[in-house]
Amino acid sequence: MNKAELFGLMLINYYKEGTSLDIAAMSIILNQNKVQEQSSLAVMKMAMDVAANQSESIIAMDGGMTKAMETSIQPFLGANLDIKA
């Protein structure tokens, strides 16, 4: 729920019930909402950094691993070149 929706619900409740609008409670709720949003963004950024690091590691590892896998499966291929004229 964003700030505008929350404020709207509090105003509707204020007009329906005729109670006083509790500014302190609204301030606490809005600040809690802000902290939750900031923490969610921080966790998402951390997850994106981890994913980027993992993909870079996989790409870096792939170059050497491909050649090693090729030579381990068929080590005799590509080792000698026979030329006849």
N, CA, C and O atoms as CSV, one atom per row, in Angstrom:
chain,resi,resn,atom,element,x,y,z
A,1,MET,N,N,0.860,-1.168,0.000
A,1,MET,CA,C,0.000,0.000,0.000
A,1,MET,C,C,0.904,1.228,0.000
A,1,MET,O,O,1.819,1.339,0.816
A,2,ASN,N,N,0.636,2.145,-0.923
A,2,ASN,CA,C,1.466,3.334,-0.964
A,2,ASN,C,C,0.914,4.429,-0.049
A,2,ASN,O,O,-0.143,4.269,0.561
A,3,LYS,N,N,1.636,5.526,0.034
A,3,LYS,CA,C,1.287,6.596,0.975
A,3,LYS,C,C,-0.065,7.231,0.651
A,3,LYS,O,O,-0.847,7.530,1.554
A,4,ALA,N,N,-0.332,7.432,-0.615
A,4,ALA,CA,C,-1.586,8.071,-1.009
A,4,ALA,C,C,-2.793,7.209,-0.642
A,4,ALA,O,O,-3.803,7.718,-0.157
A,5,GLU,N,N,-2.681,5.896,-0.878
A,5,GLU,CA,C,-3.783,4.990,-0.534
A,5,GLU,C,C,-4.010,4.957,0.970
A,5,GLU,O,O,-5.148,4.969,1.438
A,6,LEU,N,N,-2.907,4.914,1.725
A,6,LEU,CA,C,-3.010,4.887,3.178
A,6,LEU,C,C,-3.660,6.159,3.706
A,6,LEU,O,O,-4.539,6.103,4.567
A,7,PHE,N,N,-3.232,7.291,3.195
A,7,PHE,CA,C,-3.804,8.561,3.625
A,7,PHE,C,C,-5.284,8.637,3.263
A,7,PHE,O,O,-6.098,9.138,4.038
A,8,GLY,N,N,-5.622,8.134,2.075
A,8,GLY,CA,C,-7.019,8.131,1.655
A,8,GLY,C,C,-7.883,7.273,2.565
A,8,GLY,O,O,-8.991,7.669,2.926
A,9,LEU,N,N,-7.384,6.101,2.939
A,9,LEU,CA,C,-8.143,5.234,3.842
A,9,LEU,C,C,-8.344,5.880,5.207
A,9,LEU,O,O,-9.408,5.754,5.813
A,10,MET,N,N,-7.310,6.573,5.686
A,10,MET,CA,C,-7.439,7.243,6.982
A,10,MET,C,C,-8.456,8.383,6.919
A,10,MET,O,O,-9.207,8.610,7.868
A,11,LEU,N,N,-8.472,9.093,5.797
A,11,LEU,CA,C,-9.449,10.179,5.654
A,11,LEU,C,C,-10.873,9.636,5.558
A,11,LEU,O,O,-11.799,10.205,6.137
A,12,ILE,N,N,-11.047,8.535,4.827
A,12,ILE,CA,C,-12.376,7.923,4.716
A,12,ILE,C,C,-12.852,7.473,6.090
A,12,ILE,O,O,-14.005,7.698,6.459
A,13,ASN,N,N,-11.971,6.843,6.839
A,13,ASN,CA,C,-12.305,6.411,8.188
A,13,ASN,C,C,-12.653,7.614,9.069
A,13,ASN,O,O,-13.575,7.542,9.882
A,14,TYR,N,N,-11.934,8.693,8.914
A,14,TYR,CA,C,-12.190,9.913,9.685
A,14,TYR,C,C,-13.590,10.460,9.406
A,14,TYR,O,O,-14.318,10.811,10.335
A,15,TYR,N,N,-13.955,10.531,8.155
A,15,TYR,CA,C,-15.265,11.089,7.805
A,15,TYR,C,C,-16.417,10.140,8.138
A,15,TYR,O,O,-17.494,10.597,8.522
A,16,LYS,N,N,-16.213,8.838,8.000
A,16,LYS,CA,C,-17.278,7.881,8.288
A,16,LYS,C,C,-17.596,7.820,9.776
A,16,LYS,O,O,-18.759,7.878,10.176
A,17,GLU,N,N,-16.554,7.702,10.588
A,17,GLU,CA,C,-16.771,7.497,12.006
A,17,GLU,C,C,-16.840,8.807,12.784
A,17,GLU,O,O,-17.312,8.823,13.921
A,18,GLY,N,N,-16.385,9.888,12.199
A,18,GLY,CA,C,-16.401,11.157,12.899
A,18,GLY,C,C,-15.363,11.240,13.999
A,18,GLY,O,O,-15.462,12.088,14.886
A,19,THR,N,N,-14.367,10.368,13.951
A,19,THR,CA,C,-13.313,10.404,14.966
A,19,THR,C,C,-12.236,11.393,14.550
A,19,THR,O,O,-12.210,11.860,13.411
A,20,SER,N,N,-11.367,11.700,15.468
A,20,SER,CA,C,-10.299,12.647,15.159
A,20,SER,C,C,-9.227,11.946,14.326
A,20,SER,O,O,-8.971,10.751,14.477
A,21,LEU,N,N,-8.627,12.711,13.467
A,21,LEU,CA,C,-7.572,12.197,12.610
A,21,LEU,C,C,-6.280,12.164,13.415
A,21,LEU,O,O,-5.770,13.208,13.821
A,22,ASP,N,N,-5.758,10.982,13.642
A,22,ASP,CA,C,-4.577,10.814,14.478
A,22,ASP,C,C,-3.320,11.015,13.632
A,22,ASP,O,O,-2.872,10.104,12.936
A,23,ILE,N,N,-2.761,12.225,13.704
A,23,ILE,CA,C,-1.592,12.581,12.907
A,23,ILE,C,C,-0.374,11.762,13.335
A,23,ILE,O,O,0.410,11.326,12.492
A,24,ALA,N,N,-0.217,11.555,14.631
A,24,ALA,CA,C,0.939,10.797,15.125
A,24,ALA,C,C,0.910,9.359,14.603
A,24,ALA,O,O,1.937,8.834,14.172
A,25,ALA,N,N,-0.254,8.727,14.640
A,25,ALA,CA,C,-0.367,7.352,14.148
A,25,ALA,C,C,-0.094,7.288,12.651
A,25,ALA,O,O,0.570,6.371,12.169
A,26,MET,N,N,-0.617,8.277,11.919
A,26,MET,CA,C,-0.389,8.305,10.484
A,26,MET,C,C,1.099,8.497,10.194
A,26,MET,O,O,1.627,7.879,9.269
A,27,SER,N,N,1.775,9.331,10.957
A,27,SER,CA,C,3.196,9.567,10.762
A,27,SER,C,C,4.001,8.293,11.014
A,27,SER,O,O,4.927,7.983,10.264
A,28,ILE,N,N,3.652,7.562,12.059
A,28,ILE,CA,C,4.350,6.321,12.372
A,28,ILE,C,C,4.155,5.303,11.254
A,28,ILE,O,O,5.109,4.652,10.827
A,29,ILE,N,N,2.943,5.171,10.791
A,29,ILE,CA,C,2.648,4.209,9.727
A,29,ILE,C,C,3.392,4.565,8.443
A,29,ILE,O,O,3.941,3.690,7.774
A,30,LEU,N,N,3.409,5.857,8.100
A,30,LEU,CA,C,4.103,6.274,6.889
A,30,LEU,C,C,5.610,6.048,7.010
A,30,LEU,O,O,6.254,5.644,6.042
A,31,ASN,N,N,6.170,6.302,8.178
A,31,ASN,CA,C,7.601,6.074,8.372
A,31,ASN,C,C,7.931,4.583,8.330
A,31,ASN,O,O,8.961,4.194,7.779
A,32,GLN,N,N,7.074,3.751,8.901
A,32,GLN,CA,C,7.299,2.310,8.837
A,32,GLN,C,C,7.240,1.823,7.391
A,32,GLN,O,O,8.020,0.967,6.974
A,33,ASN,N,N,6.306,2.382,6.645
A,33,ASN,CA,C,6.173,2.039,5.231
A,33,ASN,C,C,7.443,2.426,4.467
A,33,ASN,O,O,7.907,1.684,3.602
A,34,LYS,N,N,7.994,3.587,4.795
A,34,LYS,CA,C,9.206,4.069,4.138
A,34,LYS,C,C,10.392,3.161,4.461
A,34,LYS,O,O,11.172,2.822,3.571
A,35,VAL,N,N,10.532,2.767,5.724
A,35,VAL,CA,C,11.625,1.879,6.122
A,35,VAL,C,C,11.496,0.529,5.425
A,35,VAL,O,O,12.491,-0.036,4.970
A,36,GLN,N,N,10.286,0.017,5.343
A,36,GLN,CA,C,10.068,-1.265,4.671
A,36,GLN,C,C,10.448,-1.170,3.196
A,36,GLN,O,O,11.063,-2.089,2.656
A,37,GLU,N,N,10.093,-0.085,2.550
A,37,GLU,CA,C,10.417,0.096,1.142
A,37,GLU,C,C,11.930,0.196,0.947
A,37,GLU,O,O,12.476,-0.393,0.014
A,38,GLN,N,N,12.609,0.941,1.828
A,38,GLN,CA,C,14.056,1.076,1.716
A,38,GLN,C,C,14.763,-0.262,1.934
A,38,GLN,O,O,15.724,-0.577,1.232
A,39,SER,N,N,14.297,-1.039,2.891
A,39,SER,CA,C,14.930,-2.336,3.139
A,39,SER,C,C,14.679,-3.303,1.978
A,39,SER,O,O,15.556,-4.091,1.624
A,40,SER,N,N,13.508,-3.244,1.398
A,40,SER,CA,C,13.217,-4.102,0.239
A,40,SER,C,C,14.130,-3.762,-0.933
A,40,SER,O,O,14.629,-4.655,-1.617
A,41,LEU,N,N,14.344,-2.474,-1.160
A,41,LEU,CA,C,15.239,-2.061,-2.243
A,41,LEU,C,C,16.674,-2.476,-1.958
A,41,LEU,O,O,17.393,-2.880,-2.873
A,42,ALA,N,N,17.101,-2.383,-0.704
A,42,ALA,CA,C,18.465,-2.786,-0.357
A,42,ALA,C,C,18.668,-4.283,-0.588
A,42,ALA,O,O,19.707,-4.693,-1.104
A,43,VAL,N,N,17.694,-5.093,-0.213
A,43,VAL,CA,C,17.796,-6.538,-0.420
A,43,VAL,C,C,17.804,-6.861,-1.916
A,43,VAL,O,O,18.545,-7.738,-2.360
A,44,MET,N,N,16.985,-6.159,-2.683
A,44,MET,CA,C,16.938,-6.401,-4.127
A,44,MET,C,C,18.279,-6.031,-4.781
A,44,MET,O,O,18.755,-6.743,-5.665
A,45,LYS,N,N,18.887,-4.914,-4.342
A,45,LYS,CA,C,20.182,-4.527,-4.894
A,45,LYS,C,C,21.250,-5.563,-4.561
A,45,LYS,O,O,22.092,-5.885,-5.399
A,46,MET,N,N,21.214,-6.086,-3.330
A,46,MET,CA,C,22.171,-7.117,-2.946
A,46,MET,C,C,21.997,-8.362,-3.803
A,46,MET,O,O,22.984,-8.959,-4.234
A,47,ALA,N,N,20.761,-8.758,-4.053
A,47,ALA,CA,C,20.498,-9.934,-4.883
A,47,ALA,C,C,20.975,-9.711,-6.315
A,47,ALA,O,O,21.510,-10.626,-6.942
A,48,MET,N,N,20.786,-8.516,-6.826
A,48,MET,CA,C,21.237,-8.209,-8.187
A,48,MET,C,C,22.764,-8.232,-8.273
A,48,MET,O,O,23.322,-8.697,-9.267
A,49,ASP,N,N,23.445,-7.730,-7.231
A,49,ASP,CA,C,24.907,-7.758,-7.215
A,49,ASP,C,C,25.426,-9.193,-7.178
A,49,ASP,O,O,26.385,-9.531,-7.873
A,50,VAL,N,N,24.796,-10.025,-6.376
A,50,VAL,CA,C,25.211,-11.432,-6.289
A,50,VAL,C,C,25.014,-12.113,-7.641
A,50,VAL,O,O,25.881,-12.867,-8.083
A,51,ALA,N,N,23.901,-11.860,-8.291
A,51,ALA,CA,C,23.632,-12.468,-9.597
A,51,ALA,C,C,24.639,-11.989,-10.637
A,51,ALA,O,O,25.089,-12.776,-11.469
A,52,ALA,N,N,24.995,-10.710,-10.597
A,52,ALA,CA,C,25.973,-10.181,-11.546
A,52,ALA,C,C,27.346,-10.811,-11.311
A,52,ALA,O,O,28.040,-11.166,-12.264
A,53,ASN,N,N,27.734,-10.946,-10.055
A,53,ASN,CA,C,29.031,-11.566,-9.745
A,53,ASN,C,C,29.065,-13.028,-10.173
A,53,ASN,O,O,30.073,-13.501,-10.697
A,54,GLN,N,N,27.977,-13.737,-9.952
A,54,GLN,CA,C,27.924,-15.143,-10.353
A,54,GLN,C,C,28.017,-15.286,-11.867
A,54,GLN,O,O,28.708,-16.172,-12.370
A,55,SER,N,N,27.324,-14.419,-12.588
A,55,SER,CA,C,27.367,-14.523,-14.055
A,55,SER,C,C,28.754,-14.176,-14.582
A,55,SER,O,O,29.224,-14.792,-15.538
A,56,GLU,N,N,29.419,-13.187,-13.962
A,56,GLU,CA,C,30.781,-12.856,-14.384
A,56,GLU,C,C,31.728,-14.021,-14.110
A,56,GLU,O,O,32.605,-14.316,-14.923
A,57,SER,N,N,31.554,-14.674,-12.981
A,57,SER,CA,C,32.406,-15.818,-12.642
A,57,SER,C,C,32.194,-16.965,-13.617
A,57,SER,O,O,33.153,-17.607,-14.045
A,58,ILE,N,N,30.947,-17.222,-13.967
A,58,ILE,CA,C,30.643,-18.307,-14.907
A,58,ILE,C,C,31.224,-18.006,-16.276
A,58,ILE,O,O,31.773,-18.892,-16.930
A,59,ILE,N,N,31.107,-16.757,-16.712
A,59,ILE,CA,C,31.651,-16.379,-18.025
A,59,ILE,C,C,33.171,-16.483,-18.020
A,59,ILE,O,O,33.762,-16.961,-18.989
A,60,ALA,N,N,33.814,-16.038,-16.932
A,60,ALA,CA,C,35.273,-16.115,-16.849
A,60,ALA,C,C,35.744,-17.559,-16.792
A,60,ALA,O,O,36.775,-17.898,-17.373
A,61,MET,N,N,35.012,-18.402,-16.107
A,61,MET,CA,C,35.389,-19.803,-15.961
A,61,MET,C,C,35.148,-20.571,-17.262
A,61,MET,O,O,35.823,-21.567,-17.524
A,62,ASP,N,N,34.212,-20.128,-18.062
A,62,ASP,CA,C,33.827,-20.849,-19.271
A,62,ASP,C,C,34.951,-20.903,-20.294
A,62,ASP,O,O,35.108,-21.923,-20.966
A,63,GLY,N,N,35.736,-19.846,-20.436
A,63,GLY,CA,C,36.786,-19.808,-21.447
A,63,GLY,C,C,37.808,-20.907,-21.278
A,63,GLY,O,O,38.141,-21.588,-22.248
A,64,GLY,N,N,38.308,-21.097,-20.092
A,64,GLY,CA,C,39.302,-22.127,-19.849
A,64,GLY,C,C,38.700,-23.512,-19.738
A,64,GLY,O,O,39.328,-24.500,-20.119
A,65,MET,N,N,37.508,-23.587,-19.228
A,65,MET,CA,C,36.880,-24.894,-19.014
A,65,MET,C,C,36.495,-25.563,-20.333
A,65,MET,O,O,36.546,-26.788,-20.442
A,66,THR,N,N,36.117,-24.782,-21.317
A,66,THR,CA,C,35.706,-25.364,-22.597
A,66,THR,C,C,36.873,-26.104,-23.236
A,66,THR,O,O,36.725,-27.238,-23.691
A,67,LYS,N,N,38.034,-25.457,-23.268
A,67,LYS,CA,C,39.209,-26.090,-23.878
A,67,LYS,C,C,39.632,-27.316,-23.078
A,67,LYS,O,O,40.004,-28.334,-23.662
A,68,ALA,N,N,39.582,-27.235,-21.761
A,68,ALA,CA,C,39.946,-28.370,-20.921
A,68,ALA,C,C,38.991,-29.544,-21.143
A,68,ALA,O,O,39.423,-30.696,-21.189
A,69,MET,N,N,37.715,-29.260,-21.279
A,69,MET,CA,C,36.730,-30.319,-21.513
A,69,MET,C,C,36.957,-30.964,-22.875
A,69,MET,O,O,36.849,-32.183,-23.000
A,70,GLU,N,N,37.272,-30.165,-23.906
A,70,GLU,CA,C,37.497,-30.708,-25.239
A,70,GLU,C,C,38.703,-31.646,-25.260
A,70,GLU,O,O,38.660,-32.716,-25.867
A,71,THR,N,N,39.771,-31.233,-24.594
A,71,THR,CA,C,40.971,-32.071,-24.614
A,71,THR,C,C,40.828,-33.290,-23.704
A,71,THR,O,O,41.473,-34.308,-23.954
A,72,SER,N,N,40.024,-33.221,-22.684
A,72,SER,CA,C,39.871,-34.377,-21.802
A,72,SER,C,C,38.993,-35.446,-22.432
A,72,SER,O,O,39.175,-36.633,-22.161
A,73,ILE,N,N,38.049,-35.046,-23.264
A,73,ILE,CA,C,37.166,-36.018,-23.892
A,73,ILE,C,C,37.868,-36.725,-25.047
A,73,ILE,O,O,37.807,-37.949,-25.156
A,74,GLN,N,N,38.538,-35.954,-25.913
A,74,GLN,CA,C,39.263,-36.518,-27.055
A,74,GLN,C,C,40.636,-35.844,-27.121
A,74,GLN,O,O,40.831,-34.923,-27.914
A,75,PRO,N,N,41.574,-36.286,-26.309
A,75,PRO,CA,C,42.859,-35.589,-26.211
A,75,PRO,C,C,43.716,-35.660,-27.468
A,75,PRO,O,O,44.617,-34.840,-27.641
A,76,PHE,N,N,43.456,-36.618,-28.346
A,76,PHE,CA,C,44.297,-36.764,-29.528
A,76,PHE,C,C,43.875,-35.850,-30.671
A,76,PHE,O,O,44.660,-35.631,-31.595
A,77,LEU,N,N,42.658,-35.308,-30.636
A,77,LEU,CA,C,42.196,-34.464,-31.735
A,77,LEU,C,C,42.854,-33.088,-31.659
A,77,LEU,O,O,42.906,-32.463,-30.600
A,78,GLY,N,N,43.352,-32.637,-32.799
A,78,GLY,CA,C,43.925,-31.305,-32.895
A,78,GLY,C,C,45.364,-31.210,-32.410
A,78,GLY,O,O,45.947,-30.126,-32.433
A,79,ALA,N,N,45.938,-32.298,-31.981
A,79,ALA,CA,C,47.306,-32.265,-31.478
A,79,ALA,C,C,48.318,-32.327,-32.634
A,79,ALA,O,O,49.387,-31.723,-32.539
A,80,ASN,N,N,48.006,-33.036,-33.710
A,80,ASN,CA,C,48.926,-33.207,-34.838
A,80,ASN,C,C,48.278,-32.708,-36.114
A,80,ASN,O,O,47.065,-32.804,-36.296
A,81,LEU,N,N,49.114,-32.172,-36.994
A,81,LEU,CA,C,48.635,-31.693,-38.283
A,81,LEU,C,C,49.457,-32.377,-39.365
A,81,LEU,O,O,50.670,-32.178,-39.446
A,82,ASP,N,N,48.813,-33.168,-40.182
A,82,ASP,CA,C,49.495,-33.891,-41.264
A,82,ASP,C,C,49.268,-33.130,-42.557
A,82,ASP,O,O,48.134,-32.857,-42.951
A,83,ILE,N,N,50.385,-32.790,-43.216
A,83,ILE,CA,C,50.308,-32.061,-44.502
A,83,ILE,C,C,51.020,-32.893,-45.551
A,83,ILE,O,O,52.165,-33.299,-45.350
A,84,LYS,N,N,50.360,-33.150,-46.663
A,84,LYS,CA,C,50.955,-33.856,-47.794
A,84,LYS,C,C,50.860,-32.957,-49.014
A,84,LYS,O,O,49.826,-32.347,-49.287
A,85,ALA,N,N,51.964,-32.892,-49.736
A,85,ALA,CA,C,51.971,-32.049,-50.936
A,85,ALA,C,C,51.972,-32.886,-52.175
A,85,ALA,O,O,51.978,-32.350,-53.282
